[in-house]
Amino acid sequence: MKRVFLISSLWFKLLASLPLVKDFQKGEEIASLYEKPLAVIHKLDSLTNDKLFVEEVANEFLFVEEDEFDCDIPILILLDKKGNEITRLGYEDASAKEFADRLKNRFGMYQKLCFDFEKEETEKGLENLYQIAVELGSKHYKDKIVEKGCRQTNGIFFLLEKYTWYVNRGEKDSLEAKAIKEMIQARDPLDEKGTKLRLLLLDFQEDKKEEMQNYFNEHAKEHDEMLSRLELIL
């Protein structure tokens, strides 16, 4: 009880200005206690001292100042209560009000994404949610949507996304990746959706160039724009 009281006292004291702490662990505790998203900021002193910005966000977010970052640009990374990244925002020429609105809009998008994800079952609907997660930069929700899409839909979109995970991790020859690739091919046996080309591009290696060139020669009229890019690669 004493610890909670101390944290509560700190929170109410902070509300007189921007709710900003220097210690990440303490920030997590306070954010969890008050169920606030945690905004980790770097080189944003001009914002944290801006009265208008404080008025716009002080009751909605808790801020932690992080000096040791891998980048030199001003940045804000918004985390949910489990520490998953919601989104990140760079700060350039926007006014304090514009940046505050942008931050609140991004969080609003994330809240709606969380709500819609629980009830969405259609492939098209999940694809739309996936694009929102991509726009936000929320890898956590991108992964959740892909897993649900693979389980509950019969298309190839989410299988291709999952196969891409394995390729990017250098695991395309794993049993799991091979099984997913076979499922993709089985769902588009006549290559009506251009699946063969997509898989070839994902598997692109030196030993695949000849196979990709053969595909280009056979299907140049069908995939003009994509295959023009492929020709440049080859």
Buried (B, 14 or more C-beta within 10 A) or exposed (E): EEEEEEBEEBBEEBEEEBBBBEEBEBBBBBBBBBEBBBBBBBBBEEBBEBEEBBEBBBEBBBBBBBEEBEEEEBBBBBBBEEEBBBBBBEBEEBEBEEBBBBBBEBBEBBEEBBEBBEEBEEBEBBBBBBEBBEEBBBEBBBBBBBEBBBEEBEBBBBBBBBBBBBBEEEEBEEEEBEEBBEBBBEEBEEBEBBBBBBBBBBBBEEEBEEEBEEBBEEBEEEBEEBBEEBEEEE
